Amino acid sequence: MKLLLNQFGSGRAFVFACAVMLVAALTATTATAQDTAFRQAVAEAASGDDALAEFYRTRNYESVWTGRSGRERSRRRAFLTALNKAGDHGLPVSRYNPDEIRSMLRSARSARERGLAEVKLSEMYVAWATDLKSGIIRNPRRIDDGIVREISRPSTGALMNALIENAPNALFRSFAPRTPEYTRLMEEKTRFERLLARGGWGATVPGSKYEPGNSGAGVVALRDRLIAMGYIRRSSTQTYDASIQAAVQQFQLDHGLNPDGVAGEGTLREINTPAANRLSSILVAMERERWFNQDRGQRHVLVNIPDFQAKIIDNGQVTFETRSVVGANDSDRRTPEFSDVMEHMVINPTWNVPRSIAVNEYLPMMQRNPGAAGHLRLVNARGQTVDRSTVDFTQYNERTFPFNLKQPPSRRNALGLVKFMFPNRYNIYLHDTPAKNLFSRETRAFSHGCVRLNDPFDFAYALLAAQMSNPEAFFQERLNSGQERVVPLETQVPVHLIYRTAVTQPRGNINFRRDIYGRDRKIWDHLSNAGVELRAQRS
């Protein structure tokens, strides 16, 4: 007090100084109370999420969204802008509504309310970022057990740390797949939304078949549908002329159909598919691209199951392509979706018959006739070939059958003359086949799950060209030996088995394929239930 009297003297100056000190003390106390209330609210609201609670605990429950700093204001603005564009990515807008956040922020009068809004923002950010980066559906295998792809999910801690370490706009842009395919799918999504706003492609085409030389109302309807789809210029022709035939052929190529230029039942079914259905296929493809948001390798093998094609991709360009046969549409034969790494090829392979095939297909045959399937060797647990005449097959069932079945190398071998191995738990690989006639079919789903190649030798040459100057001579020398030969790949090649019914092209029309296993229909049902909508919007 003496010090104050000495400093300020007496009278009003002294009174004023005391008042200032009292206000400062009260302000500090109030600020401390508000900080405490904010931190308590954050701790309480985040307690249901261990990772989020840990993030805030390490920061002493300081704000990252709701503070008054320029950085936090910028972060809020950028995030709300990003949420406004969630529908552009085919995300369920209702899952993270920016209007809800704005309302919470406007009505947050107390420190506690601001703390609750802080955590709500973080929860919404984590949900949105995870959906955009790795997909809306958290466990696709629950939808279909053939979707066994390992999906890399960002952790809550990693997302929150990235938020405080990076500029928000750049960070938010980085979450969506940065692939040309995803970009083009977004463009096609917008195009189809505008198409829906204009009423789609108009009336469907009646009848079951139209071919060159036909005329009449059905041909006019076909012409108009093709015009609306962009396959033919406006015309007044009422006859199935060369221009309509060429348009039908291009449509068939874009939809994986036999390009014979005849609008038969299968072609008309695809032509009459509504634009809304095609948009749902695009939205499913975008979700699948988010599941596949990973480094695919500068060189990789890509097999699109519904497309019945296998490709080698080098630096984003297709350098080799061949027709394929995939698993039949039976519960135990469908080709699964996953990625692995090709390590080697086997020339003149032995077919080790999978146990499921041995006991479900061959054992019943041998029970009726021990000599059935005589091209297969019966092998015991010690690797010894067993004389069938010494075995009573009727005493075994699918659980107790003690033998393996093997087919030695030959041109009649079920694997053909070469197989390409990327060892995996599903026993799936790429291989040759003696059943060459299947490659001429429009729909090629016939195998037990493995992928058969129409041009396996050329496929082998393309792979080996990376490690030798004359791959064809090398391959043929080993093939002509008649002996099983394992050839390692010096640089292993990622293999991706995917399932896309909507695929864009760098130039030209988007391609659509039939949903041969019904997987995309299941995925769309789940996306729709999650809140993803088919929007019709005008430009």
C-alpha positions as CSV (number, residue, x, y, z in Angstrom):
1,M,0.0,0.0,0.0
2,K,2.8,2.4,0.9
3,L,4.4,1.6,-2.5
4,L,1.1,2.5,-4.2
5,L,0.8,5.7,-2.2
6,N,4.3,6.7,-3.1
7,Q,3.7,5.9,-6.7
8,F,0.2,7.5,-7.2
9,G,0.0,9.8,-4.3
10,S,-3.4,10.3,-2.8
11,G,-6.9,11.1,-4.0
12,R,-8.4,10.1,-7.3
13,A,-5.2,8.7,-8.9
14,F,-4.9,6.2,-6.1
15,V,-8.5,5.1,-6.3
16,F,-8.2,4.7,-10.1
17,A,-5.1,2.5,-9.8
18,C,-6.9,0.2,-7.3
19,A,-9.9,-0.1,-9.6
20,V,-7.7,-1.1,-12.5
21,M,-5.9,-3.8,-10.5
22,L,-9.3,-5.1,-9.3
23,V,-10.7,-5.3,-12.8
24,A,-7.5,-7.0,-14.0
25,A,-7.8,-9.6,-11.2
26,L,-11.4,-10.2,-11.9
27,T,-10.8,-10.5,-15.7
28,A,-8.0,-13.0,-15.1
29,T,-10.2,-15.0,-12.8
30,T,-13.0,-15.0,-15.3
31,A,-10.7,-16.0,-18.2
32,T,-9.4,-18.8,-16.1
33,A,-12.9,-20.0,-15.3
34,Q,-13.8,-19.8,-19.0
35,D,-10.7,-21.7,-20.0
36,T,-11.5,-24.4,-17.5
37,A,-15.1,-24.6,-18.6
38,F,-14.0,-25.0,-22.2
39,R,-11.4,-27.7,-21.5
40,Q,-13.9,-29.6,-19.3
41,A,-16.5,-29.5,-22.1
42,V,-13.9,-30.7,-24.7
43,A,-12.8,-33.5,-22.4
44,E,-16.3,-34.6,-21.7
45,A,-17.5,-34.4,-25.4
46,A,-14.4,-36.3,-26.7
47,S,-14.5,-39.0,-24.0
48,G,-16.4,-41.4,-26.2
49,D,-13.6,-41.5,-28.8
50,D,-10.3,-42.6,-27.3
51,A,-8.2,-41.3,-30.2
52,L,-9.8,-37.9,-30.2
53,A,-9.6,-37.7,-26.4
54,E,-5.9,-38.5,-26.6
55,F,-5.3,-35.8,-29.2
56,Y,-6.9,-33.1,-27.1
57,R,-5.3,-34.4,-23.9
58,T,-1.8,-34.0,-25.5
59,R,-2.8,-30.4,-26.4
60,N,-4.1,-29.6,-22.9
61,Y,-7.6,-29.4,-24.5
62,E,-6.8,-26.3,-26.5
63,S,-9.0,-25.4,-29.5
64,V,-8.1,-26.1,-33.1
65,W,-11.3,-24.8,-34.6
66,T,-13.2,-22.4,-32.4
67,G,-10.5,-20.0,-31.2
68,R,-10.2,-16.4,-32.3
69,S,-6.9,-16.7,-34.1
70,G,-6.6,-16.1,-37.8
71,R,-5.5,-19.7,-38.3
72,E,-8.5,-21.2,-36.6
73,R,-10.9,-18.9,-38.5
74,S,-9.3,-19.8,-41.7
75,R,-9.5,-23.5,-40.8
76,R,-13.2,-23.2,-40.1
77,R,-14.0,-21.4,-43.3
78,A,-12.0,-23.9,-45.4
79,F,-13.7,-26.8,-43.8
80,L,-17.2,-25.4,-44.2
81,T,-16.5,-24.7,-47.8
82,A,-15.2,-28.3,-48.3
83,L,-18.4,-29.7,-46.7
84,N,-20.5,-27.6,-49.1
85,K,-18.8,-29.6,-51.9
86,A,-19.3,-33.0,-50.3
87,G,-22.1,-33.8,-52.8
88,D,-19.7,-33.3,-55.7
89,H,-17.8,-36.4,-54.5
90,G,-21.0,-38.4,-54.2
91,L,-20.7,-38.4,-50.4
92,P,-23.8,-38.5,-48.0
93,V,-24.2,-34.8,-47.4
94,S,-26.6,-35.4,-44.5
95,R,-23.8,-37.1,-42.6
96,Y,-21.9,-33.9,-42.1
97,N,-24.2,-30.9,-42.5
98,P,-22.3,-27.6,-42.6
99,D,-25.5,-25.7,-41.6
100,E,-25.5,-27.7,-38.3
101,I,-22.0,-26.5,-37.6
102,R,-22.8,-22.9,-38.5
103,S,-25.8,-23.0,-36.2
104,M,-23.7,-24.4,-33.3
105,L,-21.1,-21.8,-33.7
106,R,-23.6,-18.9,-33.9
107,S,-25.4,-20.1,-30.7
108,A,-22.3,-20.9,-28.7
109,R,-22.7,-18.2,-26.0
110,S,-20.7,-19.9,-23.2
111,A,-17.3,-21.5,-23.0
112,R,-19.0,-24.9,-22.5
113,E,-21.0,-24.5,-25.6
114,R,-17.9,-23.5,-27.6
115,G,-16.1,-26.6,-26.2
116,L,-19.0,-28.8,-27.4
117,A,-18.9,-27.2,-30.8
118,E,-15.1,-27.7,-31.0
119,V,-15.4,-31.5,-30.6
120,K,-18.4,-31.7,-33.0
121,L,-16.3,-30.0,-35.6
122,S,-13.5,-32.5,-35.1
123,E,-15.9,-35.5,-35.2
124,M,-17.4,-34.2,-38.4
125,Y,-14.0,-33.5,-39.9
126,V,-12.7,-37.0,-39.1
127,A,-15.9,-38.6,-40.6
128,W,-15.8,-36.5,-43.8
129,A,-12.0,-37.0,-44.3
130,T,-12.2,-40.7,-43.8
131,D,-15.2,-41.1,-46.2
132,L,-13.4,-39.0,-48.8
133,K,-10.0,-40.7,-48.4
134,S,-11.0,-44.3,-48.1
135,G,-14.7,-44.8,-48.6
136,I,-18.1,-44.4,-47.0
137,I,-18.5,-48.1,-46.4
138,R,-16.2,-49.1,-43.7
139,N,-16.2,-52.9,-44.2
140,P,-17.2,-53.9,-47.8
141,R,-16.7,-57.6,-47.0
142,R,-19.9,-57.5,-44.9
143,I,-21.7,-56.6,-48.1
144,D,-20.2,-59.2,-50.2
145,D,-17.6,-61.8,-49.1
146,G,-15.8,-61.5,-52.5
147,I,-14.7,-58.0,-51.7
148,V,-11.6,-58.8,-49.7
149,R,-9.5,-55.8,-50.6
150,E,-7.4,-54.4,-47.7
151,I,-8.4,-50.8,-47.3
152,S,-6.0,-48.3,-45.7
153,R,-8.0,-46.2,-43.3
154,P,-6.5,-43.0,-41.8
155,S,-6.4,-42.9,-38.0
156,T,-8.1,-40.1,-36.1
157,G,-4.8,-39.1,-34.6
158,A,-3.1,-38.8,-38.0
159,L,-6.0,-36.7,-39.4
160,M,-6.1,-34.4,-36.4
161,N,-2.3,-33.9,-36.4
162,A,-2.4,-33.3,-40.2
163,L,-5.0,-30.6,-39.5
164,I,-2.7,-28.6,-37.2
165,E,0.4,-29.1,-39.3
166,N,-0.9,-28.2,-42.8
167,A,-2.6,-25.4,-44.6
168,P,-6.3,-26.4,-44.6
169,N,-7.2,-25.9,-48.2
170,A,-4.3,-28.0,-49.5
171,L,-4.9,-30.6,-46.8
172,F,-8.6,-31.0,-47.6
173,R,-7.9,-31.3,-51.4
174,S,-5.4,-34.1,-50.7
175,F,-7.9,-36.5,-49.2
176,A,-9.8,-37.4,-52.5
177,P,-8.1,-40.0,-54.8
178,R,-5.7,-38.0,-57.0
179,T,-6.1,-40.3,-60.0
180,P,-7.2,-39.4,-63.5
181,E,-9.9,-42.0,-63.2
182,Y,-11.4,-40.4,-60.1
183,T,-11.3,-36.9,-61.7
184,R,-13.0,-38.2,-64.9
185,L,-15.6,-40.0,-62.8
186,M,-16.4,-36.8,-61.0
187,E,-16.8,-35.1,-64.4
188,E,-19.1,-37.9,-65.6
189,K,-21.1,-37.6,-62.4
190,T,-21.8,-34.0,-63.1
191,R,-22.7,-34.7,-66.7
192,F,-25.2,-37.4,-65.8
193,E,-26.7,-35.1,-63.1
194,R,-27.3,-32.5,-65.8
195,L,-28.7,-35.2,-68.1
196,L,-31.2,-36.3,-65.4
197,A,-32.3,-32.7,-65.0
198,R,-33.1,-32.6,-68.7
199,G,-35.2,-35.8,-68.4
200,G,-32.5,-38.4,-69.3
201,W,-32.4,-40.0,-72.8
202,G,-36.1,-39.9,-73.5
203,A,-38.4,-42.8,-74.4
204,T,-37.1,-46.3,-74.4
205,V,-36.8,-48.5,-77.5
206,P,-39.6,-51.0,-77.9
207,G,-39.2,-54.5,-79.5
208,S,-36.5,-57.1,-79.2
209,K,-34.3,-56.8,-82.3
210,Y,-33.4,-54.3,-85.1
211,E,-30.9,-54.8,-87.8
212,P,-29.7,-53.0,-91.0
213,G,-32.6,-52.6,-93.5
214,N,-35.3,-52.4,-90.9
215,S,-37.6,-49.3,-90.8
216,G,-40.5,-48.0,-88.9
217,A,-41.4,-46.5,-85.5
218,G,-39.0,-48.8,-83.5
219,V,-36.0,-47.8,-85.6
220,V,-37.0,-44.1,-85.1
221,A,-37.1,-44.7,-81.3
222,L,-33.7,-46.4,-81.5
223,R,-32.3,-43.5,-83.6
224,D,-33.6,-40.9,-81.1
225,R,-32.2,-42.8,-78.2
226,L,-28.8,-43.0,-79.9
227,I,-28.9,-39.2,-80.7
228,A,-29.7,-38.4,-77.0
229,M,-26.8,-40.6,-75.9
230,G,-24.4,-38.8,-78.3
231,Y,-23.7,-41.8,-80.6
232,I,-25.2,-40.3,-83.7
233,R,-25.8,-36.8,-85.1
234,R,-29.4,-35.5,-85.5
235,S,-31.0,-37.2,-88.5
236,S,-34.5,-37.7,-90.0
237,T,-33.8,-41.2,-91.2
238,Q,-36.5,-43.9,-90.4
239,T,-34.3,-46.7,-91.8
240,Y,-31.7,-48.7,-90.0
241,D,-28.9,-47.4,-92.2
242,A,-25.1,-47.4,-92.1
243,S,-25.0,-44.4,-89.6
244,I,-27.3,-46.2,-87.1
245,Q,-25.3,-49.4,-87.6
246,A,-22.0,-47.7,-86.8
247,A,-23.6,-46.0,-83.8
248,V,-24.9,-49.3,-82.5
249,Q,-21.4,-50.9,-83.0
250,Q,-19.7,-48.0,-81.0
251,F,-22.3,-48.4,-78.3
252,Q,-21.7,-52.1,-78.1
253,L,-17.9,-51.5,-77.8
254,D,-18.5,-49.1,-75.0
255,H,-20.6,-51.6,-73.2
256,G,-18.6,-54.8,-73.6
257,L,-21.0,-56.3,-76.1
258,N,-20.3,-58.2,-79.4
259,P,-20.0,-55.3,-81.9
260,D,-22.0,-56.9,-84.7
261,G,-24.0,-53.7,-85.3
262,V,-27.3,-55.5,-84.7
263,A,-29.5,-54.1,-81.9
264,G,-30.6,-57.5,-80.4
265,E,-32.2,-58.3,-77.1
266,G,-28.9,-57.8,-75.0
267,T,-28.0,-54.6,-76.8
268,L,-31.5,-53.1,-76.4
269,R,-31.4,-54.0,-72.7
270,E,-28.3,-51.9,-72.3
271,I,-29.6,-49.1,-74.5
272,N,-32.8,-49.0,-72.5
273,T,-31.0,-48.9,-69.1
274,P,-32.1,-45.6,-67.5
275,A,-29.5,-42.7,-67.1
276,A,-30.2,-42.8,-63.3
277,N,-28.9,-46.4,-63.2
278,R,-25.8,-45.4,-65.0
279,L,-25.3,-42.5,-62.5
280,S,-25.5,-45.0,-59.6
281,S,-22.8,-47.1,-61.3
282,I,-20.6,-44.0,-61.5
283,L,-21.2,-43.2,-57.8
284,V,-20.3,-46.8,-56.9
285,A,-17.2,-46.6,-59.1
286,M,-16.2,-43.4,-57.2
287,E,-16.6,-45.3,-53.9
288,R,-14.5,-48.2,-55.2
289,E,-11.8,-45.7,-56.3
290,R,-11.7,-44.4,-52.7
291,W,-11.2,-48.0,-51.4
292,F,-8.3,-48.3,-54.0
293,N,-6.7,-45.0,-52.9
294,Q,-3.1,-46.3,-52.9
295,D,0.1,-46.5,-54.9
296,R,-0.6,-49.0,-57.6
297,G,3.0,-49.3,-58.8
298,Q,4.6,-47.7,-61.9
299,R,4.2,-51.1,-63.6
300,H,1.2,-53.2,-62.5
301,V,-1.3,-55.8,-63.8
302,L,-4.9,-54.7,-63.7
303,V,-7.8,-57.1,-64.1
304,N,-11.3,-55.6,-64.2
305,I,-13.5,-58.6,-63.5
306,P,-16.7,-57.5,-65.3
307,D,-14.7,-56.2,-68.2
308,F,-13.1,-59.7,-68.9
309,Q,-9.8,-58.0,-69.7
310,A,-6.3,-58.2,-68.2
311,K,-3.9,-55.3,-68.7
312,I,-0.3,-54.4,-68.0
313,I,0.0,-50.7,-67.1
314,D,3.3,-48.9,-67.3
315,N,3.4,-45.3,-65.9
316,G,-0.3,-44.9,-66.4
317,Q,-0.4,-46.3,-70.0
318,V,-1.8,-49.6,-71.1
319,T,1.1,-51.4,-72.7
320,F,-0.5,-54.9,-73.0
321,E,-4.0,-56.1,-73.0
322,T,-5.7,-59.5,-73.5
323,R,-9.1,-61.1,-73.0
324,S,-9.7,-63.0,-69.8
325,V,-12.1,-65.5,-68.3
326,V,-13.1,-65.0,-64.7
327,G,-14.9,-67.0,-62.1
328,A,-18.4,-68.2,-62.7
329,N,-21.3,-66.6,-60.9
330,D,-21.6,-69.3,-58.2
331,S,-21.1,-68.7,-54.5
332,D,-17.8,-70.6,-54.4
333,R,-16.4,-69.7,-57.8
334,R,-16.6,-65.9,-58.1
335,T,-13.3,-64.1,-58.5
336,P,-12.5,-62.1,-55.4
337,E,-11.3,-58.5,-55.4
338,F,-7.9,-57.8,-53.9
339,S,-4.3,-56.7,-54.6
340,D,-1.1,-58.7,-54.2
341,V,2.4,-58.9,-55.8
342,M,3.4,-61.2,-58.7
343,E,6.6,-63.0,-57.8
344,H,7.2,-65.6,-60.5
345,M,5.7,-67.5,-63.4
346,V,5.7,-71.3,-63.8
347,I,6.2,-72.7,-67.3
348,N,4.7,-76.2,-67.9
349,P,2.9,-76.1,-64.6
350,T,1.5,-79.0,-62.6
351,W,-2.1,-78.5,-61.6
352,N,-2.5,-79.1,-57.9
353,V,-6.2,-79.6,-57.8
354,P,-7.7,-77.3,-55.0
355,R,-9.2,-79.4,-52.3
356,S,-12.7,-78.0,-52.8
357,I,-12.7,-79.1,-56.4
358,A,-11.1,-82.5,-55.5
359,V,-13.7,-83.5,-52.9
360,N,-16.8,-81.7,-54.4
361,E,-16.3,-82.6,-58.1
362,Y,-13.8,-85.5,-58.5
363,L,-14.4,-87.6,-55.4
364,P,-18.1,-88.3,-56.4
365,M,-16.9,-89.3,-59.9
366,M,-14.3,-91.7,-58.5
367,Q,-16.8,-93.2,-56.1
368,R,-18.9,-94.1,-59.0
369,N,-16.0,-95.1,-61.2
370,P,-12.4,-95.4,-59.7
371,G,-11.0,-94.8,-63.1
372,A,-12.8,-91.5,-63.7
373,A,-10.6,-88.4,-64.3
374,G,-7.7,-90.6,-65.3
375,H,-5.7,-87.6,-66.3
376,L,-5.2,-86.8,-62.6
377,R,-2.6,-88.5,-60.4
378,L,-3.7,-89.7,-56.9
379,V,-1.0,-88.6,-54.4
380,N,-0.7,-89.5,-50.7
381,A,0.6,-87.3,-47.9
382,R,4.2,-88.5,-48.6
383,G,4.0,-87.3,-52.2
384,Q,3.8,-90.8,-53.6
385,T,1.5,-91.7,-56.5
386,V,-1.2,-94.2,-55.4
387,D,-2.7,-96.9,-57.6
388,R,-6.4,-96.2,-57.8
389,S,-7.2,-99.9,-58.0
390,T,-6.1,-100.2,-54.4
391,V,-8.4,-97.5,-53.1
392,D,-12.1,-97.8,-52.0
393,F,-13.2,-94.3,-52.7
394,T,-16.7,-95.0,-51.2
395,Q,-15.2,-95.1,-47.7
396,Y,-14.2,-91.4,-47.8
397,N,-16.2,-88.1,-47.7
398,E,-15.2,-84.5,-48.3
399,R,-13.8,-84.3,-44.8
400,T,-11.8,-87.6,-44.6
401,F,-10.5,-87.8,-48.2
402,P,-6.7,-88.3,-47.6
403,F,-5.3,-87.7,-51.1
404,N,-4.2,-84.9,-53.3
405,L,-5.0,-84.8,-57.0
406,K,-2.4,-83.6,-59.5
407,Q,-2.3,-83.1,-63.3
408,P,1.2,-83.3,-64.8
409,P,2.4,-80.7,-67.3
410,S,0.9,-81.1,-70.8
411,R,-1.1,-79.1,-73.3
412,R,-4.3,-80.6,-71.8
413,N,-3.4,-79.3,-68.3
414,A,-6.2,-77.2,-66.8
415,L,-3.6,-74.4,-66.3
416,G,-2.4,-74.6,-69.9
417,L,1.3,-74.1,-70.3
418,V,2.1,-71.2,-68.0
419,K,0.7,-69.7,-64.8
420,F,1.5,-66.4,-63.1
421,M,1.8,-66.5,-59.4
422,F,1.1,-63.8,-56.8
423,P,0.8,-66.1,-53.7
424,N,-2.3,-65.3,-51.7
425,R,-4.7,-66.9,-49.3
426,Y,-7.4,-67.2,-51.9
427,N,-5.4,-69.5,-54.2
428,I,-6.1,-67.2,-57.1
429,Y,-3.6,-66.6,-60.0
430,L,-3.5,-65.9,-63.7
431,H,-2.9,-68.8,-66.2
432,D,-3.2,-70.2,-69.6
433,T,-6.0,-72.7,-70.5
434,P,-6.7,-75.3,-73.1
435,A,-10.3,-74.1,-73.4
436,K,-9.6,-71.4,-76.0
437,N,-13.2,-71.3,-77.3
438,L,-14.4,-69.5,-74.2
439,F,-12.6,-66.3,-75.2
440,S,-14.9,-65.7,-78.1
441,R,-17.9,-65.4,-75.7
442,E,-19.4,-62.0,-74.9
443,T,-19.7,-62.9,-71.2
444,R,-16.7,-64.8,-70.0
445,A,-17.4,-66.0,-66.4
446,F,-16.6,-69.7,-66.4
447,S,-13.6,-70.5,-64.2
448,H,-13.4,-71.7,-60.6
449,G,-12.1,-68.2,-59.6
450,C,-8.7,-67.9,-61.2
451,V,-8.2,-65.6,-64.2
452,R,-7.5,-67.3,-67.6
453,L,-5.7,-65.4,-70.3
454,N,-6.3,-65.5,-74.0
455,D,-2.7,-64.6,-74.9
456,P,-0.6,-66.0,-72.0
457,F,2.6,-66.3,-73.9
458,D,2.6,-62.7,-75.1
459,F,1.7,-61.7,-71.5
460,A,4.8,-63.6,-70.3
461,Y,7.0,-62.0,-73.0
462,A,5.8,-58.5,-71.9
463,L,6.6,-59.3,-68.2
464,L,10.0,-60.8,-69.0
465,A,11.0,-57.9,-71.4
466,A,11.9,-55.9,-68.3
467,Q,14.7,-58.3,-67.3
468,M,16.1,-59.7,-70.6
469,S,16.7,-58.8,-74.2
470,N,15.0,-61.8,-75.9
471,P,12.1,-62.9,-73.6
472,E,10.5,-65.0,-76.3
473,A,13.5,-67.2,-76.9
474,F,14.0,-67.6,-73.2
475,F,10.4,-68.6,-72.6
476,Q,10.2,-71.0,-75.6
477,E,13.4,-72.8,-74.5
478,R,11.9,-73.6,-71.2
479,L,8.5,-74.5,-72.7
480,N,10.1,-76.9,-75.1
481,S,11.8,-78.8,-72.3
482,G,8.4,-80.2,-71.2
483,Q,9.6,-79.8,-67.6
484,E,8.1,-77.6,-65.0
485,R,10.2,-74.5,-64.7
486,V,9.9,-71.6,-62.2
487,V,11.0,-68.2,-63.5
488,P,11.3,-65.5,-60.8
489,L,10.5,-61.9,-61.8
490,E,13.5,-59.7,-60.9
491,T,11.2,-56.8,-60.2
492,Q,8.0,-58.0,-58.7
493,V,4.8,-56.6,-60.2
494,P,1.7,-55.6,-58.2
495,V,-1.5,-57.3,-59.4
496,H,-4.9,-55.6,-58.8
497,L,-8.1,-57.5,-59.2
498,I,-10.9,-54.9,-59.3
499,Y,-14.6,-54.8,-60.1
500,R,-15.8,-51.7,-62.0
501,T,-19.1,-51.5,-64.0
502,A,-18.3,-47.8,-64.9
503,V,-14.9,-47.0,-66.4
504,T,-13.9,-43.8,-68.0
505,Q,-11.6,-43.4,-71.0
506,P,-8.9,-40.7,-71.5
507,R,-10.7,-40.0,-74.8
508,G,-14.2,-41.0,-75.8
509,N,-17.3,-42.2,-74.0
510,I,-17.5,-43.6,-70.5
511,N,-17.7,-47.4,-70.6
512,F,-20.3,-49.5,-68.7
513,R,-20.2,-53.2,-68.0
514,R,-22.8,-55.6,-66.6
515,D,-22.8,-56.3,-62.9
516,I,-22.1,-60.0,-63.3
517,Y,-22.0,-60.8,-59.6
518,G,-24.5,-58.3,-58.4
519,R,-21.9,-56.6,-56.2
520,D,-22.4,-53.1,-57.4
521,R,-26.1,-53.4,-56.8
522,K,-25.4,-54.3,-53.1
523,I,-23.0,-51.5,-52.8
524,W,-25.4,-48.9,-54.2
525,D,-28.1,-50.1,-51.8
526,H,-25.7,-49.4,-48.9
527,L,-24.6,-46.1,-50.2
528,S,-28.2,-45.0,-50.7
529,N,-29.1,-46.1,-47.2
530,A,-26.1,-44.0,-46.0
531,G,-27.6,-40.9,-47.6
532,V,-25.9,-40.8,-51.0
533,E,-28.4,-39.3,-53.5
534,L,-28.9,-39.3,-57.2
535,R,-29.0,-35.6,-57.9
536,A,-30.5,-33.9,-60.9
537,Q,-28.9,-30.5,-61.3
538,R,-29.0,-27.9,-63.9
539,S,-25.8,-26.3,-65.2
